[in-house]
Amino acid sequence: MAQPAMTPEPVSQQAEPSFDALCWHNGPWTAALALELLPETNGPKAEVLNGNVIVTPHAGVDHQSVERELPYLLKQAARRAGLWVYHAVNITSGTDLFIPDFVVLTVSGGGRRTMPISDAVLLGEIVSPGNRRKDVIDRPREYAAAGVPFFLRVDLRNRVPTLALYELVEGEYRPLAAAAAGTTFQMVRPFEFAIDPATLLDDESPDAPSTPPPGN
């Protein structure tokens, strides 16, 4: 006696997270969808804003230099105030997904893949030449709308690092402290921290001895 034909199980459109989902998923995106369908990566950032995925290539070496140094230095000061510092963390805000260059949180992110924006005390962006409008205008506006108390921007224009701290006042960020390379950036809120922005770039001191190539 012939056996009835079995109906095959539905097959997922992709076996594992892949950027191919950007081609076959036609509906609006959410933070949850992006975290489910897109791969984790140490390269391009894949963020979600207003239902759209925004993919940003890896930034230049100066950007990476600051992204390495500044969170490390901030962390030491922030821990004394009971705060936690990370760089390039997934931050969820409703259906949006942000990946700021660095974050200061009220709680530890240990063991977590994402953190809610309500846990953020400060979000920071390092201005990239190709994303200047996003880092200078769009992101501060979005972080302010979400109620993040402080925003810190690092500008590397002409390779002269400048730090500018803003505080949320009546729904808008207002300048609180700023300094360029060769001077001291100092803040007291949300914790005490001071630095010469010039130290954030990987440049040798003018009087540093040159190192001869191997074999010479």
Backbone as CSV, one residue per row, in Angstrom:
resi,resn,N_x,N_y,N_z,CA_x,CA_y,CA_z,C_x,C_y,C_z
1,MET,0.857,-1.187,0.000,0.000,0.000,0.000,0.892,1.235,0.000
2,ALA,0.580,2.115,-0.939,1.406,3.318,-1.058,1.249,4.211,0.157
3,GLN,2.367,4.757,0.609,2.361,5.678,1.744,2.009,7.077,1.267
4,PRO,1.204,7.847,2.034,0.885,9.224,1.624,2.138,10.077,1.597
5,ALA,2.175,10.959,0.614,3.334,11.852,0.483,3.443,12.748,1.698
6,MET,4.665,12.912,2.179,4.908,13.764,3.347,5.126,15.204,2.890
7,THR,4.500,16.132,3.579,4.699,17.552,3.285,6.007,18.004,3.892
8,PRO,6.935,18.519,3.089,8.245,18.919,3.636,8.111,20.047,4.633
9,GLU,8.998,20.025,5.607,9.042,21.103,6.595,9.457,22.397,5.909
10,PRO,8.883,23.560,6.323,9.333,24.819,5.725,10.814,25.038,5.974
11,VAL,11.488,25.485,4.957,12.929,25.712,5.057,13.189,27.193,5.247
12,SER,14.025,27.527,6.243,14.382,28.918,6.465,15.110,29.456,5.239
13,GLN,14.930,30.748,4.989,15.561,31.347,3.827,17.067,31.463,3.977
14,GLN,17.557,31.261,5.188,19.001,31.231,5.382,19.317,30.331,6.554
15,ALA,20.385,29.569,6.417,20.736,28.602,7.441,21.296,29.275,8.685
16,GLU,21.962,30.377,8.528,22.565,31.079,9.653,22.581,32.571,9.330
17,PRO,22.809,33.420,10.340,22.807,34.861,10.067,23.747,35.235,8.938
18,SER,23.264,36.099,8.047,24.053,36.489,6.882,23.571,37.842,6.380
19,PHE,24.491,38.612,5.783,24.097,39.878,5.180,23.211,39.667,3.952
20,ASP,23.047,38.397,3.499,22.117,38.110,2.409,20.693,38.505,2.784
21,ALA,20.412,38.541,4.090,19.066,38.924,4.544,18.697,40.326,4.090
22,LEU,19.692,41.169,3.850,19.412,42.524,3.371,18.769,42.493,1.987
23,CYS,18.978,41.393,1.250,18.410,41.269,-0.099,17.011,40.667,-0.076
24,TRP,16.792,39.622,0.772,15.503,38.938,0.692,14.466,39.439,1.682
25,HIS,14.884,40.134,2.743,13.877,40.663,3.681,13.370,42.007,3.161
26,ASN,12.081,42.040,2.794,11.530,43.234,2.154,10.780,44.161,3.105
27,GLY,10.438,43.687,4.283,9.658,44.517,5.201,10.532,45.443,6.017
28,PRO,9.907,46.231,6.899,10.691,47.105,7.775,11.551,46.296,8.736
29,TRP,12.694,46.853,9.064,13.620,46.201,9.988,13.390,46.706,11.407
30,THR,13.690,45.838,12.357,13.683,46.214,13.767,15.005,45.759,14.380
31,ALA,15.285,46.237,15.575,16.499,45.805,16.268,16.494,44.293,16.445
32,ALA,15.338,43.727,16.844,15.248,42.285,17.080,15.527,41.496,15.801
33,LEU,14.982,41.958,14.671,15.207,41.264,13.392,16.685,41.312,12.999
34,ALA,17.291,42.480,13.129,18.702,42.624,12.760,19.575,41.713,13.607
35,LEU,19.281,41.625,14.897,20.086,40.782,15.771,19.887,39.307,15.456
36,GLU,18.715,38.958,14.921,18.434,37.561,14.575,18.994,37.174,13.209
37,LEU,18.863,38.060,12.217,19.143,37.693,10.837,20.533,38.088,10.338
38,LEU,21.131,39.123,10.941,22.423,39.610,10.458,23.557,39.051,11.315
39,PRO,24.725,38.816,10.726,25.833,38.206,11.471,26.526,39.193,12.397
40,GLU,27.101,38.660,13.471,27.965,39.478,14.308,29.257,39.739,13.536
41,THR,29.806,40.936,13.700,30.997,41.290,12.928,31.834,42.295,13.685
42,ASN,33.146,42.215,13.484,34.064,43.215,14.025,34.398,44.268,12.977
43,GLY,33.754,44.170,11.825,34.008,45.116,10.741,32.874,46.110,10.603
44,PRO,32.063,45.983,9.535,30.988,46.964,9.308,29.979,46.973,10.454
45,LYS,29.458,48.157,10.766,28.383,48.279,11.735,27.053,48.177,10.991
46,ALA,26.132,47.389,11.513,24.784,47.303,10.946,23.809,47.795,12.000
47,GLU,23.291,49.009,11.804,22.372,49.627,12.756,20.983,49.719,12.129
48,VAL,19.974,49.964,12.951,18.597,50.070,12.472,18.016,51.395,12.936
49,LEU,17.463,52.144,11.983,16.839,53.422,12.299,15.585,53.582,11.453
50,ASN,14.462,53.764,12.131,13.179,53.982,11.445,12.870,52.902,10.415
51,GLY,13.162,51.644,10.770,12.828,50.532,9.892,13.844,50.228,8.822
52,ASN,14.943,50.979,8.765,15.969,50.773,7.747,17.270,50.314,8.383
53,VAL,17.987,49.437,7.664,19.312,49.013,8.105,20.348,49.952,7.512
54,ILE,21.253,50.440,8.365,22.332,51.331,7.936,23.647,50.601,8.178
55,VAL,24.357,50.285,7.092,25.631,49.571,7.197,26.766,50.568,6.991
56,THR,27.672,50.620,7.963,28.796,51.554,7.914,30.102,50.785,7.851
57,PRO,30.947,51.024,6.840,32.238,50.314,6.757,33.139,50.658,7.931
58,HIS,34.154,49.820,8.127,35.152,50.079,9.160,35.823,51.422,8.884
59,ALA,35.998,52.220,9.931,36.595,53.546,9.774,38.112,53.447,9.661
60,GLY,38.760,54.603,9.432,40.208,54.656,9.248,40.987,54.424,10.526
61,VAL,42.306,54.436,10.393,43.186,54.090,11.509,43.086,55.103,12.648
62,ASP,42.984,56.396,12.348,42.848,57.394,13.416,41.593,57.118,14.253
63,HIS,40.504,56.800,13.573,39.250,56.488,14.263,39.447,55.288,15.191
64,GLN,40.101,54.254,14.688,40.323,53.056,15.499,41.238,53.345,16.680
65,SER,42.212,54.224,16.454,43.128,54.612,17.524,42.369,55.241,18.695
66,VAL,41.481,56.187,18.363,40.687,56.862,19.398,39.712,55.885,20.039
67,GLU,39.120,55.013,19.213,38.141,54.053,19.735,38.792,53.054,20.684
68,ARG,40.087,52.837,20.537,40.831,51.962,21.448,41.225,52.702,22.719
69,GLU,41.784,53.901,22.571,42.370,54.611,23.695,41.340,55.256,24.615
70,LEU,40.371,55.971,24.020,39.461,56.769,24.842,38.597,55.911,25.766
71,PRO,37.935,54.843,25.290,37.156,54.027,26.224,38.007,53.433,27.345
72,TYR,39.255,53.063,27.020,40.133,52.506,28.052,40.387,53.533,29.158
73,LEU,40.671,54.773,28.760,40.944,55.818,29.747,39.675,56.230,30.491
74,LEU,38.562,56.314,29.759,37.292,56.652,30.397,36.890,55.595,31.429
75,LYS,37.156,54.334,31.097,36.751,53.237,31.980,37.346,53.387,33.370
76,GLN,38.618,53.760,33.426,39.273,53.874,34.728,38.621,54.950,35.588
77,ALA,38.247,56.066,34.960,37.588,57.146,35.709,36.150,56.782,36.038
78,ALA,35.454,56.149,35.098,34.034,55.836,35.296,33.822,54.801,36.396
79,ARG,34.721,53.823,36.501,34.541,52.797,37.522,34.583,53.393,38.919
80,ARG,35.370,54.455,39.092,35.418,55.099,40.410,34.075,55.729,40.759
81,ALA,33.260,56.008,39.727,31.935,56.586,39.947,30.837,55.519,39.861
82,GLY,31.237,54.245,39.785,30.258,53.166,39.732,29.609,52.994,38.371
83,LEU,30.288,53.465,37.304,29.744,53.370,35.951,30.614,52.434,35.111
84,TRP,30.064,52.009,33.957,30.725,51.019,33.104,30.897,51.569,31.695
85,VAL,32.081,51.370,31.127,32.394,51.902,29.795,32.700,50.759,28.833
86,TYR,32.123,50.865,27.623,32.388,49.877,26.566,32.483,50.626,25.235
87,HIS,33.042,49.961,24.229,33.014,50.566,22.898,32.253,49.647,21.945
88,ALA,31.545,50.270,20.980,30.799,49.552,19.936,29.851,48.504,20.497
89,VAL,29.008,48.906,21.460,28.015,48.009,22.059,26.677,48.178,21.342
90,ASN,25.931,47.061,21.188,24.576,47.134,20.649,23.657,47.811,21.665
91,ILE,23.073,48.935,21.279,22.145,49.672,22.138,20.774,49.670,21.471
92,THR,19.761,49.140,22.170,18.415,49.107,21.611,17.589,50.269,22.152
93,SER,16.820,50.887,21.246,15.935,51.995,21.612,14.623,51.775,20.863
94,GLY,13.644,51.149,21.532,12.421,50.770,20.835,12.762,49.756,19.758
95,THR,12.394,50.033,18.509,12.733,49.138,17.397,14.062,49.506,16.744
96,ASP,14.708,50.554,17.225,15.981,50.988,16.648,17.157,50.279,17.312
97,LEU,18.233,50.150,16.554,19.470,49.553,17.058,20.619,50.497,16.745
98,PHE,21.264,51.009,17.782,22.413,51.891,17.624,23.685,51.166,18.060
99,ILE,24.801,51.512,17.430,26.105,51.015,17.875,27.020,52.229,18.021
100,PRO,26.911,52.950,19.132,27.792,54.111,19.343,29.245,53.674,19.413
101,ASP,30.143,54.607,19.145,31.570,54.270,19.217,31.995,53.924,20.641
102,PHE,31.368,54.556,21.632,31.613,54.183,23.021,30.414,54.575,23.865
103,VAL,30.236,53.857,24.982,29.063,54.070,25.829,29.473,54.055,27.292
104,VAL,28.736,54.798,28.105,28.873,54.751,29.559,27.524,54.312,30.104
105,LEU,27.519,53.199,30.857,26.276,52.595,31.338,26.211,52.616,32.860
106,THR,24.987,52.569,33.365,24.793,52.529,34.821,24.970,51.123,35.376
107,VAL,24.917,50.106,34.501,25.062,48.719,34.936,26.054,48.011,34.032
108,SER,26.579,46.892,34.509,27.513,46.105,33.709,26.797,45.442,32.540
109,GLY,27.495,45.395,31.410,26.957,44.686,30.258,27.486,43.271,30.160
110,GLY,28.178,42.801,31.176,28.764,41.469,31.159,27.752,40.392,30.820
111,GLY,28.079,39.545,29.821,27.204,38.451,29.436,26.032,38.842,28.570
112,ARG,25.903,40.119,28.248,24.761,40.590,27.458,25.163,40.837,26.007
113,ARG,24.216,40.639,25.081,24.470,40.953,23.677,24.026,42.370,23.353
114,THR,23.001,42.846,24.032,22.494,44.203,23.824,22.235,44.857,25.172
115,MET,22.162,46.179,25.147,21.799,46.946,26.339,20.729,47.960,25.947
116,PRO,19.721,48.174,26.803,18.708,49.182,26.497,19.267,50.584,26.659
117,ILE,18.794,51.494,25.853,19.307,52.860,25.901,18.997,53.537,27.233
118,SER,18.015,53.004,27.955,17.684,53.563,29.271,18.813,53.368,30.279
119,ASP,19.733,52.430,30.003,20.880,52.214,30.900,22.058,53.123,30.566
120,ALA,21.942,53.904,29.507,23.063,54.744,29.056,23.070,56.085,29.784
121,VAL,24.214,56.436,30.342,24.420,57.757,30.935,25.034,58.692,29.899
122,LEU,25.899,58.128,29.057,26.606,58.908,28.038,26.809,58.020,26.814
123,LEU,26.565,58.584,25.643,26.885,57.916,24.388,27.861,58.807,23.630
124,GLY,28.816,58.183,22.935,29.837,58.969,22.251,30.034,58.525,20.822
125,GLU,30.363,59.488,19.970,30.641,59.213,18.561,31.959,59.875,18.170
126,ILE,32.740,59.160,17.352,33.962,59.691,16.756,33.610,60.068,15.331
127,VAL,33.739,61.329,14.996,33.284,61.818,13.696,34.143,61.233,12.578
128,SER,33.481,60.588,11.619,34.150,60.062,10.435,33.878,60.985,9.260
129,PRO,34.868,61.235,8.395,34.661,62.149,7.265,33.468,61.771,6.402
130,GLY,33.252,60.467,6.197,32.151,60.043,5.344,30.802,60.036,6.029
131,ASN,30.779,60.216,7.359,29.517,60.183,8.111,29.367,61.419,8.988
132,ARG,29.884,62.531,8.534,29.917,63.719,9.382,28.517,64.152,9.823
133,ARG,27.556,64.175,8.917,26.208,64.596,9.287,25.618,63.657,10.349
134,LYS,25.827,62.350,10.164,25.297,61.378,11.130,25.867,61.621,12.524
135,ASP,27.204,61.787,12.605,27.859,61.893,13.902,27.646,63.248,14.573
136,VAL,27.489,64.305,13.764,27.390,65.663,14.319,25.936,66.091,14.532
137,ILE,25.029,65.645,13.664,23.646,66.134,13.728,22.662,65.021,14.074
138,ASP,22.665,63.956,13.267,21.607,62.950,13.399,21.666,62.186,14.713
139,ARG,22.842,61.614,15.036,22.919,60.807,16.242,22.660,61.596,17.527
140,PRO,23.245,62.782,17.693,22.907,63.547,18.900,21.412,63.799,19.028
141,ARG,20.753,64.069,17.916,19.312,64.317,17.946,18.557,63.063,18.402
142,GLU,18.984,61.903,17.883,18.310,60.652,18.244,18.584,60.275,19.702
143,TYR,19.811,60.475,20.149,20.133,60.150,21.540,19.412,61.091,22.496
144,ALA,19.294,62.356,22.118,18.561,63.311,22.959,17.096,62.933,23.046
145,ALA,16.509,62.531,21.916,15.097,62.136,21.912,14.860,60.924,22.804
146,ALA,15.881,60.080,22.940,15.763,58.893,23.792,16.061,59.209,25.252
147,GLY,16.483,60.439,25.539,16.703,60.854,26.922,18.056,60.528,27.512
148,VAL,19.070,60.289,26.662,20.419,60.007,27.176,21.004,61.294,27.761
149,PRO,21.404,61.296,29.025,21.797,62.550,29.698,22.996,63.277,29.090
150,PHE,23.996,62.529,28.572,25.207,63.183,28.057,25.602,62.601,26.699
151,PHE,26.202,63.463,25.880,26.730,63.051,24.579,28.144,63.598,24.449
152,LEU,29.083,62.744,24.043,30.485,63.151,23.878,30.892,62.913,22.426
153,ARG,31.379,63.963,21.786,31.798,63.858,20.389,33.301,64.077,20.285
154,VAL,33.955,63.237,19.471,35.371,63.389,19.174,35.492,63.730,17.692
155,ASP,36.072,64.870,17.390,36.234,65.309,16.005,37.708,65.233,15.641
156,LEU,38.006,64.580,14.517,39.401,64.391,14.094,39.741,65.195,12.849
157,ARG,38.989,66.241,12.589,39.214,67.029,11.373,40.645,67.570,11.356
158,ASN,41.303,67.394,10.190,42.700,67.824,9.999,43.657,67.167,10.992
159,ARG,43.260,66.039,11.543,44.073,65.284,12.508,44.411,66.124,13.738
160,VAL,43.473,66.999,14.117,43.592,67.761,15.367,42.417,67.333,16.245
161,PRO,42.600,66.332,17.113,41.484,65.819,17.907,40.866,66.886,18.799
162,THR,39.543,66.933,18.792,38.784,67.837,19.646,37.684,67.048,20.348
163,LEU,37.549,67.251,21.651,36.494,66.608,22.428,35.465,67.658,22.824
164,ALA,34.196,67.317,22.694,33.123,68.225,23.093,32.058,67.430,23.829
165,LEU,31.749,67.839,25.044,30.754,67.180,25.877,29.487,68.020,25.919
166,TYR,28.337,67.349,25.784,27.037,68.024,25.801,26.158,67.386,26.870
167,GLU,25.316,68.214,27.498,24.386,67.739,28.515,22.963,67.976,28.037
168,LEU,22.089,67.001,28.314,20.689,67.112,27.904,19.953,68.086,28.824
169,VAL,19.436,69.142,28.217,18.685,70.157,28.969,17.410,70.455,28.186
170,GLU,16.262,70.171,28.805,14.967,70.420,28.176,14.884,69.804,26.780
171,GLY,15.367,68.560,26.680,15.235,67.806,25.439,16.273,68.084,24.379
172,GLU,17.251,68.966,24.661,18.296,69.267,23.675,19.667,69.231,24.347
173,TYR,20.682,68.881,23.561,22.039,68.879,24.093,22.630,70.282,24.049
174,ARG,23.188,70.686,25.187,23.841,71.987,25.285,25.294,71.798,25.681
175,PRO,26.210,72.600,25.104,27.649,72.426,25.376,27.972,72.535,26.855
176,LEU,28.839,71.637,27.307,29.245,71.628,28.706,30.755,71.806,28.855
177,ALA,31.518,71.190,27.956,32.983,71.309,28.008,33.537,70.947,26.638
178,ALA,34.662,71.587,26.285,35.292,71.290,24.993,36.762,71.677,25.054
179,ALA,37.588,70.956,24.284,39.017,71.281,24.201,39.610,70.602,22.979
180,ALA,40.617,71.246,22.387,41.317,70.693,21.227,42.689,70.189,21.651
181,ALA,43.359,69.493,20.743,44.689,68.958,20.997,45.626,70.062,21.467
182,GLY,46.436,69.751,22.463,47.365,70.728,23.012,46.824,71.457,24.216
183,THR,45.544,71.247,24.532,44.932,71.820,25.733,44.311,70.675,26.529
184,THR,43.714,70.994,27.663,43.147,69.944,28.525,41.632,69.939,28.452
185,PHE,41.092,68.796,28.055,39.648,68.588,28.150,39.358,68.085,29.554
186,GLN,38.417,68.751,30.236,38.110,68.367,31.613,36.609,68.368,31.818
187,MET,36.104,67.298,32.405,34.679,67.249,32.733,34.513,66.768,34.173
188,VAL,33.407,67.159,34.770,33.107,66.729,36.141,31.818,65.914,36.197
189,ARG,31.000,66.000,35.155,29.775,65.204,35.052,29.782,64.472,33.721
190,PRO,29.358,63.219,33.681,28.794,62.409,34.769,29.835,61.815,35.717
191,PHE,31.132,62.043,35.439,32.202,61.668,36.354,33.415,62.528,35.999
192,GLU,34.383,62.576,36.894,35.559,63.419,36.656,36.519,62.734,35.694
193,PHE,36.972,63.524,34.708,37.877,62.973,33.704,38.593,64.132,33.026
194,ALA,39.889,63.958,32.751,40.669,65.000,32.074,41.671,64.345,31.131
195,ILE,41.910,64.996,29.982,42.837,64.454,29.004,43.221,65.536,28.006
196,ASP,44.435,65.445,27.473,44.819,66.243,26.310,44.415,65.415,25.091
197,PRO,43.483,65.885,24.257,43.028,65.095,23.109,44.154,64.660,22.178
198,ALA,45.279,65.364,22.189,46.394,65.005,21.311,46.914,63.603,21.579
199,THR,46.754,63.121,22.817,47.297,61.814,23.184,46.493,60.657,22.615
200,LEU,45.374,60.941,21.970,44.512,59.870,21.469,44.965,59.300,20.133
201,LEU,45.813,60.019,19.408,46.283,59.538,18.110,47.638,58.857,18.245
202,ASP,47.887,57.902,17.358,49.147,57.165,17.378,50.218,57.920,16.600
203,ASP,50.661,59.038,17.148,51.730,59.818,16.536,52.941,59.798,17.451
204,GLU,54.124,59.643,16.857,55.342,59.664,17.648,55.638,61.082,18.108
205,SER,56.249,61.176,19.262,56.721,62.465,19.744,57.798,62.983,18.795
206,PRO,57.825,64.291,18.530,58.851,64.834,17.618,60.271,64.479,18.038
207,ASP,60.528,64.337,19.374,61.892,64.011,19.807,62.100,62.523,20.039
208,ALA,61.107,61.687,19.645,61.285,60.248,19.845,62.329,59.718,18.861
209,PRO,63.244,58.868,19.339,64.263,58.329,18.433,63.633,57.448,17.368
210,SER,64.113,57.561,16.152,63.571,56.727,15.086,64.123,55.328,15.226
211,THR,63.294,54.343,14.853,63.710,52.944,14.941,64.144,52.475,13.565
212,PRO,65.393,52.032,13.401,65.845,51.590,12.071,65.127,50.326,11.647
213,PRO,64.945,50.135,10.357,64.308,48.917,9.868,65.111,47.698,10.287
214,PRO,64.438,46.534,10.457,65.169,45.316,10.827,66.260,44.994,9.810
215,GLY,67.417,44.550,10.304,68.500,44.156,9.414,69.493,45.260,9.136
216,ASN,69.192,46.518,9.575,70.125,47.631,9.371,71.027,47.787,10.595
